[in-house]
Amino acid sequence: MFHHSSKLQYRVRVDTPNPAFAKHLQQAIGGIEGEIRVAMQYFFQAMGCRGDDKYRDLLMMTATEELSHIEFLGHAVALNLEGAPVSMQDEAAQDPVVHAILGGMNPRHILSSGLSAMPVNSNGVPFDMSHVYATGNIGADMLANATAEAGGRVLASRLYNMTDDPGMKDMLSFLIARDTMHQQQWLAVIEELGGWEAQLPVPNSTPQDHEAVEHSYYFLNTSLDEPTPEGRWSSGASLDGRGEFTVREKVEPLGQKPSLGKAKPMSGAQKEQI
């Protein structure tokens, strides 16, 4: 069960409406880095969370917060669209200012939503849930969540740099701050569960005799003309403490040459293939 307050989580103020910026803000709502994505990701992870119930609560509470971000971003889109024309008549398009507005905004903000936000990205493509990751594995999900928040913080930072509107900068500074917290909390779960060494590799419950461990910790140089890039991944102990990083400079195929043989009769192949 969900409860809703009539007030937004954070104040939204637009000093100078900008329909083109409304289009950019749509990425923070319906883009793959946006709030619909993380709200649904945390929600479905929570519904499938097994083990200590506190992690389910953590996920569900954060999913609900992300819904509130959709709400105030949607309000920001609507406020930025207040300066948009409500018609596309030829004579209006002759006005350079109006023409620039129409050229920079999403026409569907006029045609489909009545100058309101939509569940789409900045190109007008609806969010289709294909970037919602909920594996039922807390290690995999926490890593996916930290990555999602990193992408969201990158986007919020870029939007902040794209606007000179003080109200929008204030709102985006709040989103940047919440993305900081959410990155931290997901990584804190991994730390609480024993850190990288305890949680890696994911899943850590896979029996080691199910893994061809002789292939687990070497970096394979597949370049024909570049040396192996040396770094933390090329020598020393692995992050899970189970092995040592090494390098294989030469690619040696371990499999066979693939051949499927003859085609089956009645398979629609040419007779020469059968």
Backbone as CSV, one residue per row, in Angstrom:
resi,resn,N_x,N_y,N_z,CA_x,CA_y,CA_z,C_x,C_y,C_z
1,MET,0.845,-1.189,0.000,0.000,0.000,0.000,0.880,1.237,0.000
2,PHE,0.488,2.235,-0.768,1.245,3.468,-0.854,0.405,4.625,-0.342
3,HIS,1.068,5.622,0.221,0.418,6.842,0.648,1.049,8.007,-0.103
4,HIS,0.287,9.063,-0.301,0.774,10.187,-1.087,0.505,11.487,-0.350
5,SER,1.519,12.354,-0.332,1.338,13.705,0.185,1.046,14.636,-0.976
6,SER,0.228,15.633,-0.758,-0.104,16.574,-1.831,1.066,17.493,-2.160
7,LYS,2.061,17.546,-1.287,3.208,18.417,-1.506,4.355,17.638,-2.141
8,LEU,5.110,18.314,-2.994,6.262,17.705,-3.645,7.378,17.450,-2.640
9,GLN,8.245,16.498,-2.960,9.377,16.216,-2.071,10.308,17.413,-1.976
10,TYR,10.464,18.143,-3.099,11.352,19.301,-3.108,10.709,20.406,-3.939
11,ARG,11.037,21.624,-3.594,10.455,22.781,-4.274,10.872,22.824,-5.740
12,VAL,9.909,23.113,-6.605,10.176,23.277,-8.036,9.823,24.706,-8.421
13,ARG,10.808,25.414,-8.950,10.605,26.801,-9.357,11.268,27.009,-10.715
14,VAL,10.523,27.567,-11.643,11.061,27.914,-12.957,10.933,29.419,-13.123
15,ASP,12.045,30.103,-13.183,12.024,31.553,-13.311,11.753,31.991,-14.749
16,THR,12.322,31.288,-15.708,12.127,31.603,-17.127,11.759,30.330,-17.864
17,PRO,10.486,30.124,-18.206,10.085,28.890,-18.892,10.888,28.665,-20.166
18,ASN,11.266,27.418,-20.389,12.094,27.069,-21.538,11.616,25.729,-22.097
19,PRO,10.776,25.750,-23.141,10.240,24.507,-23.688,11.319,23.542,-24.181
20,ALA,12.441,24.082,-24.669,13.516,23.197,-25.111,14.122,22.450,-23.921
21,PHE,14.258,23.132,-22.792,14.799,22.467,-21.604,13.809,21.434,-21.078
22,ALA,12.518,21.667,-21.271,11.519,20.662,-20.883,11.786,19.351,-21.606
23,LYS,12.161,19.444,-22.877,12.485,18.246,-23.650,13.699,17.540,-23.047
24,HIS,14.698,18.293,-22.641,15.882,17.691,-22.024,15.534,17.028,-20.697
25,LEU,14.655,17.657,-19.925,14.259,17.086,-18.638,13.545,15.749,-18.793
26,GLN,12.941,15.530,-19.955,12.267,14.250,-20.176,13.218,13.068,-20.040
27,GLN,14.510,13.282,-20.318,15.471,12.191,-20.173,15.575,11.752,-18.723
28,ALA,15.439,12.694,-17.805,15.498,12.374,-16.377,14.230,11.677,-15.896
29,ILE,13.175,11.737,-16.696,11.936,11.029,-16.353,11.909,9.658,-17.024
30,GLY,11.981,9.644,-18.357,11.770,8.412,-19.101,12.978,7.877,-19.842
31,GLY,14.148,8.428,-19.587,15.362,7.901,-20.207,15.900,6.694,-19.450
32,ILE,16.877,6.030,-20.025,17.434,4.860,-19.337,18.198,5.260,-18.081
33,GLU,18.542,6.548,-17.955,19.184,7.035,-16.733,18.166,7.647,-15.783
34,GLY,16.874,7.568,-16.131,15.874,8.364,-15.452,15.181,7.711,-14.277
35,GLU,14.209,8.450,-13.752,13.563,8.079,-12.499,12.554,6.935,-12.649
36,ILE,11.897,6.839,-13.800,11.020,5.687,-13.999,11.834,4.406,-13.918
37,ARG,13.005,4.402,-14.528,13.854,3.207,-14.533,14.204,2.780,-13.118
38,VAL,14.751,3.705,-12.306,15.201,3.288,-10.982,14.025,2.986,-10.056
39,ALA,12.915,3.714,-10.196,11.747,3.419,-9.366,11.268,1.991,-9.608
40,MET,11.156,1.601,-10.867,10.703,0.252,-11.190,11.760,-0.797,-10.846
41,GLN,13.025,-0.447,-11.017,14.093,-1.390,-10.696,14.087,-1.726,-9.206
42,TYR,14.034,-0.722,-8.363,14.047,-0.965,-6.926,12.749,-1.644,-6.472
43,PHE,11.638,-1.292,-7.118,10.347,-1.874,-6.762,10.343,-3.379,-7.048
44,PHE,10.808,-3.769,-8.226,10.802,-5.186,-8.564,11.875,-5.949,-7.791
45,GLN,13.004,-5.305,-7.503,13.998,-5.945,-6.645,13.410,-6.184,-5.257
46,ALA,12.681,-5.205,-4.743,12.079,-5.356,-3.406,11.081,-6.511,-3.388
47,MET,10.267,-6.615,-4.410,9.264,-7.681,-4.447,9.901,-9.060,-4.523
48,GLY,11.131,-9.140,-5.036,11.804,-10.429,-5.147,12.922,-10.625,-4.149
49,CYS,12.987,-9.742,-3.139,14.111,-9.789,-2.198,13.898,-10.869,-1.141
50,ARG,14.822,-11.802,-1.077,14.790,-12.861,-0.060,15.979,-12.685,0.875
51,GLY,15.799,-13.133,2.108,16.835,-12.963,3.109,16.376,-11.976,4.164
52,ASP,17.294,-11.176,4.662,16.972,-10.194,5.697,15.977,-9.171,5.154
53,ASP,14.843,-9.018,5.804,13.783,-8.128,5.318,14.178,-6.654,5.307
54,LYS,15.240,-6.298,6.013,15.615,-4.883,6.028,16.055,-4.416,4.643
55,TYR,16.581,-5.342,3.837,16.993,-4.953,2.490,15.771,-4.741,1.600
56,ARG,14.735,-5.536,1.806,13.484,-5.299,1.085,12.929,-3.927,1.451
57,ASP,12.944,-3.593,2.741,12.435,-2.294,3.169,13.257,-1.161,2.566
58,LEU,14.569,-1.315,2.563,15.454,-0.309,1.978,15.106,-0.073,0.516
59,LEU,14.920,-1.154,-0.232,14.594,-1.046,-1.654,13.230,-0.397,-1.863
60,MET,12.234,-0.817,-1.086,10.885,-0.294,-1.282,10.800,1.183,-0.920
61,MET,11.469,1.580,0.152,11.451,2.993,0.536,12.129,3.857,-0.519
62,THR,13.212,3.354,-1.097,13.915,4.133,-2.117,13.119,4.165,-3.409
63,ALA,12.457,3.044,-3.758,11.593,3.040,-4.939,10.512,4.105,-4.813
64,THR,9.945,4.232,-3.607,8.885,5.216,-3.379,9.430,6.635,-3.496
65,GLU,10.640,6.853,-2.998,11.252,8.182,-3.162,11.435,8.517,-4.637
66,GLU,11.851,7.522,-5.432,12.064,7.780,-6.853,10.754,8.145,-7.554
67,LEU,9.638,7.583,-7.091,8.341,8.003,-7.634,8.105,9.487,-7.372
68,SER,8.542,9.953,-6.205,8.368,11.374,-5.899,9.239,12.237,-6.805
69,HIS,10.393,11.703,-7.239,11.245,12.446,-8.177,10.560,12.572,-9.531
70,ILE,9.871,11.502,-9.966,9.107,11.585,-11.213,8.084,12.711,-11.115
71,GLU,7.436,12.814,-9.947,6.382,13.818,-9.776,6.937,15.227,-9.877
72,PHE,8.040,15.526,-9.181,8.478,16.922,-9.240,9.204,17.248,-10.539
73,LEU,9.807,16.241,-11.184,10.357,16.482,-12.519,9.234,16.726,-13.526
74,GLY,8.149,15.981,-13.383,7.007,16.212,-14.256,6.440,17.605,-14.089
75,HIS,6.417,18.090,-12.864,5.950,19.450,-12.616,6.912,20.454,-13.245
76,ALA,8.212,20.161,-13.185,9.203,21.050,-13.794,9.030,21.110,-15.306
77,VAL,8.723,19.971,-15.919,8.477,19.957,-17.364,7.282,20.854,-17.689
78,ALA,6.190,20.695,-16.955,4.989,21.492,-17.219,5.253,22.986,-17.051
79,LEU,6.002,23.364,-16.013,6.296,24.778,-15.797,7.180,25.339,-16.913
80,ASN,8.095,24.524,-17.416,8.947,24.981,-18.515,8.179,25.104,-19.828
81,LEU,7.078,24.375,-19.948,6.281,24.428,-21.173,5.276,25.574,-21.175
82,GLU,5.207,26.337,-20.098,4.238,27.425,-20.034,4.462,28.458,-21.128
83,GLY,5.689,28.571,-21.616,5.978,29.554,-22.660,5.810,29.023,-24.059
84,ALA,5.324,27.791,-24.202,5.196,27.198,-25.532,3.903,27.645,-26.198
85,PRO,3.921,27.802,-27.535,2.683,28.141,-28.238,1.745,26.946,-28.258
86,VAL,0.445,27.214,-28.306,-0.517,26.124,-28.321,-1.013,25.826,-29.728
87,SER,-0.475,26.487,-30.719,-0.826,26.187,-32.106,0.422,26.172,-32.944
88,MET,0.314,25.588,-34.122,1.444,25.505,-35.041,1.062,26.137,-36.388
89,GLN,0.358,27.247,-36.333,-0.058,27.914,-37.554,1.150,28.480,-38.286
90,ASP,1.034,28.512,-39.604,2.157,28.971,-40.424,2.599,30.375,-40.058
91,GLU,1.615,31.250,-39.791,1.996,32.624,-39.478,2.751,32.719,-38.158
92,ALA,2.412,31.850,-37.193,3.138,31.851,-35.923,4.563,31.382,-36.125
93,ALA,4.735,30.428,-37.017,6.064,29.879,-37.249,6.991,30.890,-37.902
94,GLN,6.415,31.965,-38.449,7.262,32.988,-39.055,7.992,33.808,-37.995
95,ASP,7.472,33.823,-36.793,8.132,34.527,-35.698,9.389,33.761,-35.331
96,PRO,10.571,34.380,-35.383,11.818,33.642,-35.110,11.845,33.002,-33.722
97,VAL,11.274,33.684,-32.731,11.270,33.135,-31.379,10.393,31.892,-31.320
98,VAL,9.186,31.993,-31.882,8.275,30.852,-31.885,8.881,29.700,-32.677
99,HIS,9.481,30.025,-33.806,10.099,28.986,-34.630,11.198,28.261,-33.853
100,ALA,11.992,29.015,-33.103,13.058,28.398,-32.308,12.481,27.512,-31.218
101,ILE,11.367,27.971,-30.618,10.727,27.156,-29.576,10.235,25.837,-30.160
102,LEU,9.533,25.917,-31.290,9.007,24.708,-31.915,10.131,23.788,-32.362
103,GLY,11.247,24.375,-32.806,12.368,23.563,-33.261,13.107,22.886,-32.135
104,GLY,13.028,23.446,-30.918,13.797,22.885,-29.818,13.003,22.021,-28.873
105,MET,11.685,22.045,-28.962,10.862,21.276,-28.035,10.343,20.016,-28.717
106,ASN,9.724,19.175,-27.922,9.090,17.972,-28.455,7.668,18.335,-28.888
107,PRO,7.328,18.233,-30.187,5.974,18.593,-30.621,4.879,17.839,-29.875
108,ARG,5.175,16.644,-29.365,4.157,15.884,-28.648,3.769,16.556,-27.333
109,HIS,4.618,17.443,-26.825,4.220,18.198,-25.644,3.001,19.073,-25.943
110,ILE,2.834,19.428,-27.225,1.631,20.144,-27.647,0.562,19.165,-28.107
111,LEU,0.971,18.228,-28.959,0.005,17.385,-29.646,-0.601,16.297,-28.769
112,SER,0.182,15.763,-27.828,-0.259,14.578,-27.085,-0.546,14.828,-25.613
113,SER,0.183,15.756,-24.989,0.073,15.855,-23.529,-0.484,17.178,-23.036
114,GLY,-0.783,18.106,-23.953,-1.336,19.379,-23.483,-0.375,20.168,-22.625
115,LEU,0.892,20.226,-23.048,1.947,20.959,-22.333,2.233,20.357,-20.966
116,SER,2.329,19.024,-20.933,2.637,18.310,-19.697,3.723,17.269,-19.961
117,ALA,4.273,16.728,-18.879,5.301,15.696,-18.991,4.702,14.398,-19.520
118,MET,5.563,13.565,-20.081,5.162,12.262,-20.611,6.168,11.203,-20.155
119,PRO,5.786,9.926,-20.174,6.714,8.855,-19.784,7.640,8.465,-20.932
120,VAL,8.381,9.463,-21.421,9.255,9.267,-22.577,10.622,9.881,-22.287
121,ASN,11.588,9.555,-23.168,12.900,10.173,-23.023,12.959,11.473,-23.818
122,SER,14.138,12.063,-23.954,14.253,13.363,-24.605,14.011,13.287,-26.105
123,ASN,14.041,12.091,-26.668,13.704,11.907,-28.076,12.244,11.522,-28.275
124,GLY,11.475,11.449,-27.193,10.073,11.091,-27.299,9.803,9.607,-27.332
125,VAL,10.827,8.792,-27.034,10.665,7.341,-27.063,10.178,6.865,-25.696
126,PRO,9.066,6.132,-25.625,8.556,5.678,-24.327,9.523,4.735,-23.622
127,PHE,9.592,4.845,-22.299,10.406,3.905,-21.535,9.729,2.548,-21.547
128,ASP,10.477,1.496,-21.920,9.853,0.185,-22.139,10.231,-0.865,-21.102
129,MET,10.857,-0.475,-20.027,11.207,-1.368,-18.916,12.343,-2.340,-19.242
130,SER,12.946,-2.238,-20.429,14.002,-3.190,-20.771,15.274,-2.960,-19.961
131,HIS,15.391,-1.806,-19.299,16.568,-1.531,-18.473,16.259,-1.631,-16.983
132,VAL,15.255,-2.395,-16.638,14.960,-2.690,-15.231,15.617,-4.018,-14.895
133,TYR,16.584,-3.987,-13.981,17.357,-5.183,-13.637,17.016,-5.620,-12.215
134,ALA,16.447,-6.792,-12.109,16.071,-7.344,-10.807,16.320,-8.843,-10.866
135,THR,17.485,-9.270,-10.374,17.931,-10.651,-10.558,17.528,-11.578,-9.424
136,GLY,17.128,-11.012,-8.282,16.920,-11.836,-7.101,18.208,-12.138,-6.357
137,ASN,19.343,-11.643,-6.864,20.644,-11.801,-6.220,21.054,-10.443,-5.676
138,ILE,21.205,-10.323,-4.361,21.417,-9.008,-3.758,22.748,-8.388,-4.183
139,GLY,23.774,-9.223,-4.407,25.050,-8.681,-4.854,24.939,-8.084,-6.246
140,ALA,24.342,-8.841,-7.165,24.171,-8.345,-8.531,23.283,-7.112,-8.556
141,ASP,22.206,-7.123,-7.771,21.277,-5.996,-7.775,21.916,-4.738,-7.193
142,MET,22.704,-4.863,-6.134,23.336,-3.680,-5.550,24.352,-3.069,-6.519
143,LEU,25.087,-3.914,-7.241,26.023,-3.398,-8.239,25.266,-2.685,-9.357
144,ALA,24.152,-3.282,-9.807,23.342,-2.651,-10.848,22.768,-1.324,-10.361
145,ASN,22.386,-1.268,-9.090,21.800,-0.044,-8.542,22.820,1.080,-8.439
146,ALA,24.029,0.739,-7.990,25.072,1.759,-7.909,25.386,2.306,-9.296
147,THR,25.406,1.433,-10.295,25.646,1.867,-11.671,24.512,2.747,-12.175
148,ALA,23.263,2.373,-11.857,22.120,3.178,-12.273,22.178,4.576,-11.665
149,GLU,22.526,4.661,-10.388,22.610,5.968,-9.739,23.780,6.787,-10.282
150,ALA,24.857,6.106,-10.673,25.981,6.820,-11.278,25.554,7.459,-12.594
151,GLY,24.823,6.685,-13.417,24.334,7.243,-14.666,23.352,8.372,-14.448
152,GLY,22.494,8.238,-13.437,21.547,9.293,-13.126,22.232,10.559,-12.654
153,ARG,23.313,10.403,-11.890,24.033,11.581,-11.391,24.779,12.281,-12.520
154,VAL,25.308,11.492,-13.473,25.919,12.077,-14.665,24.888,12.914,-15.416
155,LEU,23.694,12.349,-15.619,22.645,13.065,-16.340,22.233,14.336,-15.608
156,ALA,22.006,14.255,-14.296,21.602,15.438,-13.534,22.671,16.520,-13.588
157,SER,23.939,16.104,-13.565,25.034,17.072,-13.641,25.062,17.753,-15.009
158,ARG,24.800,16.979,-16.066,24.770,17.578,-17.402,23.595,18.534,-17.551
159,LEU,22.435,18.154,-17.024,21.282,19.050,-17.074,21.553,20.334,-16.295
160,TYR,22.206,20.210,-15.150,22.559,21.386,-14.347,23.405,22.357,-15.169
161,ASN,24.339,21.809,-15.944,25.231,22.648,-16.741,24.551,23.219,-17.984
162,MET,23.379,22.696,-18.346,22.689,23.139,-19.551,21.731,24.292,-19.305
163,THR,21.458,24.599,-18.047,20.469,25.638,-17.746,21.086,26.783,-16.950
164,ASP,20.575,27.979,-17.194,20.955,29.142,-16.402,19.834,29.549,-15.453
165,ASP,18.737,28.783,-15.462,17.590,29.123,-14.626,17.897,28.777,-13.167
166,PRO,17.859,29.761,-12.255,18.203,29.493,-10.849,17.307,28.438,-10.206
167,GLY,16.030,28.460,-10.530,15.128,27.478,-9.948,15.455,26.069,-10.391
168,MET,15.756,25.891,-11.684,16.112,24.570,-12.193,17.440,24.095,-11.611
169,LYS,18.384,24.994,-11.468,19.665,24.610,-10.863,19.469,24.157,-9.421
170,ASP,18.582,24.845,-8.707,18.306,24.465,-7.323,17.687,23.066,-7.258
171,MET,16.704,22.802,-8.106,16.070,21.481,-8.127,17.075,20.394,-8.507
172,LEU,17.888,20.665,-9.512,18.850,19.662,-9.974,19.949,19.418,-8.939
173,SER,20.277,20.449,-8.157,21.269,20.243,-7.094,20.743,19.258,-6.060
174,PHE,19.431,19.287,-5.822,18.813,18.323,-4.914,18.895,16.914,-5.495
175,LEU,18.592,16.764,-6.789,18.682,15.444,-7.424,20.106,14.909,-7.402
176,ILE,21.075,15.771,-7.652,22.482,15.347,-7.605,22.822,14.827,-6.214
177,ALA,22.340,15.538,-5.188,22.612,15.126,-3.812,21.958,13.784,-3.487
178,ARG,20.722,13.582,-3.917,20.050,12.309,-3.630,20.704,11.160,-4.391
179,ASP,21.188,11.425,-5.599,21.925,10.395,-6.335,23.209,10.020,-5.599
180,THR,23.844,11.007,-4.963,25.028,10.710,-4.148,24.671,9.734,-3.034
181,MET,23.587,10.036,-2.305,23.179,9.166,-1.207,22.837,7.773,-1.702
182,HIS,22.111,7.689,-2.794,21.688,6.383,-3.274,22.869,5.545,-3.764
183,GLN,23.836,6.185,-4.408,25.068,5.447,-4.731,25.699,4.885,-3.463
184,GLN,25.801,5.740,-2.458,26.458,5.346,-1.220,25.717,4.208,-0.521
185,GLN,24.370,4.271,-0.490,23.635,3.266,0.274,23.725,1.892,-0.378
186,TRP,23.709,1.831,-1.708,23.807,0.514,-2.352,25.193,-0.089,-2.149
187,LEU,26.224,0.736,-2.239,27.576,0.237,-1.992,27.757,-0.119,-0.520
188,ALA,27.046,0.594,0.370,27.122,0.282,1.797,26.528,-1.089,2.098
189,VAL,25.510,-1.498,1.332,24.964,-2.846,1.510,26.035,-3.885,1.217
190,ILE,26.777,-3.695,0.129,27.851,-4.632,-0.212,28.884,-4.667,0.906
191,GLU,29.234,-3.495,1.438,30.203,-3.450,2.544,29.660,-4.175,3.770
192,GLU,28.379,-3.960,4.072,27.772,-4.596,5.239,27.744,-6.119,5.092
193,LEU,27.632,-6.593,3.871,27.595,-8.033,3.609,28.988,-8.651,3.521
194,GLY,30.005,-7.874,3.863,31.363,-8.400,3.902,32.319,-7.783,2.913
195,GLY,31.830,-6.856,2.104,32.697,-6.172,1.158,32.916,-6.972,-0.119
196,TRP,33.798,-6.433,-0.955,34.043,-7.045,-2.264,34.492,-8.495,-2.138
197,GLU,35.421,-8.763,-1.221,35.976,-10.112,-1.130,34.917,-11.136,-0.769
198,ALA,33.964,-10.727,0.084,32.913,-11.661,0.486,31.841,-11.813,-0.584
199,GLN,31.543,-10.736,-1.299,30.439,-10.764,-2.251,30.836,-11.204,-3.659
200,LEU,32.115,-11.103,-3.985,32.584,-11.510,-5.305,33.130,-12.927,-5.285
201,PRO,33.007,-13.655,-6.396,32.233,-13.299,-7.576,30.744,-13.486,-7.322
202,VAL,29.948,-12.787,-8.091,28.491,-12.906,-7.993,28.015,-13.960,-8.989
203,PRO,27.230,-14.958,-8.587,26.824,-15.240,-7.210,27.929,-15.955,-6.440
204,ASN,28.083,-15.619,-5.176,29.128,-16.250,-4.369,28.730,-17.631,-3.867
205,SER,27.510,-18.048,-4.191,27.033,-19.370,-3.768,27.321,-20.461,-4.795
206,THR,27.831,-20.094,-5.966,28.145,-21.103,-6.985,29.318,-21.956,-6.518
207,PRO,29.151,-23.264,-6.432,30.265,-24.118,-5.990,31.486,-23.944,-6.897
208,GLN,32.661,-23.924,-6.282,33.861,-23.683,-7.074,34.124,-24.812,-8.067
209,ASP,33.634,-26.030,-7.768,33.858,-27.119,-8.711,32.941,-27.019,-9.929
210,HIS,32.042,-26.023,-9.949,31.250,-25.753,-11.142,31.965,-24.788,-12.083
211,GLU,33.109,-24.289,-11.683,33.816,-23.240,-12.416,35.178,-23.754,-12.880
212,ALA,35.495,-23.528,-14.136,36.822,-23.882,-14.667,37.804,-22.815,-14.207
213,VAL,38.268,-22.945,-12.967,39.009,-21.865,-12.306,40.339,-21.546,-12.977
214,GLU,40.847,-22.467,-13.818,42.101,-22.146,-14.520,41.908,-20.994,-15.506
215,HIS,40.646,-20.675,-15.793,40.361,-19.574,-16.720,39.777,-18.348,-16.008
216,SER,39.771,-18.350,-14.696,39.037,-17.320,-13.956,39.780,-16.007,-13.790
217,TYR,41.083,-16.001,-13.854,41.803,-14.793,-13.432,42.893,-14.348,-14.383
218,TYR,42.833,-14.742,-15.663,43.805,-14.188,-16.593,43.157,-13.169,-17.516
219,PHE,43.915,-12.096,-17.773,43.493,-11.101,-18.754,43.978,-11.552,-20.113
220,LEU,43.085,-11.530,-21.099,43.418,-12.016,-22.424,43.631,-10.845,-23.365
221,ASN,44.846,-10.732,-23.893,45.161,-9.687,-24.855,44.732,-10.156,-26.239
222,THR,43.678,-9.565,-26.758,43.158,-9.965,-28.069,43.586,-9.012,-29.183
223,SER,44.481,-8.077,-28.873,44.923,-7.107,-29.873,46.055,-7.684,-30.719
224,LEU,46.058,-7.348,-32.011,47.139,-7.776,-32.899,48.338,-6.843,-32.840
225,ASP,48.125,-5.609,-32.362,49.220,-4.636,-32.468,49.378,-3.748,-31.237
226,GLU,48.755,-4.107,-30.115,48.900,-3.319,-28.895,49.340,-4.216,-27.748
227,PRO,50.250,-3.718,-26.892,50.641,-4.510,-25.722,49.515,-4.563,-24.705
228,THR,49.612,-5.474,-23.767,48.607,-5.569,-22.709,48.625,-4.306,-21.854
229,PRO,47.479,-3.662,-21.640,47.446,-2.521,-20.731,47.658,-2.991,-19.297
230,GLU,48.699,-2.486,-18.664,49.017,-2.928,-17.308,48.217,-2.127,-16.289
231,GLY,47.681,-2.836,-15.289,46.907,-2.192,-14.248,46.588,-3.174,-13.146
232,ARG,45.677,-2.785,-12.297,45.289,-3.625,-11.159,44.793,-4.993,-11.612
233,TRP,44.270,-5.053,-12.836,43.683,-6.284,-13.376,44.714,-7.237,-13.969
234,SER,45.963,-6.839,-14.057,46.951,-7.660,-14.765,47.941,-8.374,-13.848
235,SER,47.964,-8.030,-12.568,48.863,-8.714,-11.636,48.356,-8.504,-10.216
236,GLY,48.797,-9.385,-9.322,48.388,-9.278,-7.929,47.160,-10.109,-7.617
237,ALA,46.732,-10.031,-6.372,45.612,-10.836,-5.909,44.309,-10.350,-6.520
238,SER,43.427,-11.286,-6.856,42.107,-10.930,-7.365,41.291,-10.276,-6.258
239,LEU,40.256,-9.539,-6.633,39.465,-8.801,-5.655,38.675,-9.712,-4.725
240,ASP,38.400,-10.934,-5.176,37.664,-11.865,-4.322,38.587,-12.699,-3.439
241,GLY,39.912,-12.504,-3.586,40.864,-13.226,-2.749,41.033,-14.692,-3.101
242,ARG,40.479,-15.118,-4.233,40.529,-16.533,-4.585,41.636,-16.873,-5.571
243,GLY,42.266,-15.870,-6.162,43.256,-16.168,-7.189,44.218,-15.019,-7.396
244,GLU,45.087,-15.168,-8.407,46.055,-14.143,-8.786,45.812,-13.752,-10.240
245,PHE,45.819,-12.447,-10.490,45.684,-11.983,-11.865,46.947,-12.302,-12.660
246,THR,46.771,-12.810,-13.860,47.874,-13.027,-14.791,47.454,-12.508,-16.161
247,VAL,48.374,-12.596,-17.109,48.123,-12.117,-18.464,48.465,-13.216,-19.454
248,ARG,47.645,-13.374,-20.456,47.971,-14.215,-21.599,48.113,-13.293,-22.811
249,GLU,49.346,-13.200,-23.288,49.650,-12.268,-24.371,49.190,-12.787,-25.725
250,LYS,49.056,-14.083,-25.853,48.714,-14.675,-27.140,47.403,-15.433,-27.029
251,VAL,46.492,-15.125,-27.949,45.213,-15.810,-27.968,45.386,-17.199,-28.558
252,GLU,44.994,-18.207,-27.807,45.058,-19.590,-28.283,43.649,-20.168,-28.255
253,PRO,43.025,-20.323,-29.417,41.660,-20.870,-29.436,41.601,-22.247,-28.796
254,LEU,40.630,-22.467,-27.982,40.475,-23.741,-27.273,39.340,-24.590,-27.844
255,GLY,38.591,-24.044,-28.787,37.464,-24.771,-29.339,37.718,-25.303,-30.731
256,GLN,36.692,-25.931,-31.284,36.795,-26.524,-32.606,36.330,-25.542,-33.673
257,LYS,36.624,-25.854,-34.930,36.072,-25.090,-36.029,34.605,-25.480,-36.180
258,PRO,33.693,-24.508,-36.145,32.275,-24.872,-36.192,31.844,-25.348,-37.574
259,SER,31.146,-26.466,-37.586,30.571,-26.992,-38.817,29.254,-27.666,-38.484
260,LEU,28.198,-27.252,-39.154,26.868,-27.792,-38.868,26.506,-28.986,-39.734
261,GLY,27.347,-29.318,-40.706,27.042,-30.452,-41.561,25.926,-30.144,-42.540
262,LYS,25.231,-31.205,-42.988,24.193,-31.077,-43.991,22.899,-30.511,-43.393
263,ALA,22.159,-29.828,-44.238,20.840,-29.355,-43.832,19.843,-30.502,-43.853
264,LYS,18.811,-30.403,-43.043,17.797,-31.446,-42.975,16.848,-31.357,-44.170
265,PRO,16.362,-32.517,-44.637,15.333,-32.495,-45.679,14.118,-31.712,-45.208
266,MET,13.437,-31.091,-46.134,12.221,-30.334,-45.850,12.483,-29.111,-44.967
267,SER,13.746,-28.663,-44.932,14.087,-27.510,-44.089,14.072,-26.196,-44.851
268,GLY,13.789,-26.258,-46.156,13.783,-25.055,-46.958,15.148,-24.670,-47.477
269,ALA,16.150,-25.517,-47.296,17.497,-25.250,-47.790,17.582,-25.600,-49.285
270,GLN,18.615,-25.152,-49.937,18.887,-25.562,-51.309,19.251,-27.059,-51.349
271,LYS,18.970,-27.703,-52.466,19.230,-29.134,-52.542,20.707,-29.451,-52.410
272,GLU,21.576,-28.472,-52.811,23.007,-28.692,-52.669,23.460,-28.723,-51.213
273,GLN,22.637,-28.190,-50.306,22.991,-28.183,-48.894,22.585,-29.453,-48.168
274,ILE,21.689,-30.242,-48.793,21.094,-31.401,-48.125,21.898,-32.665,-48.365
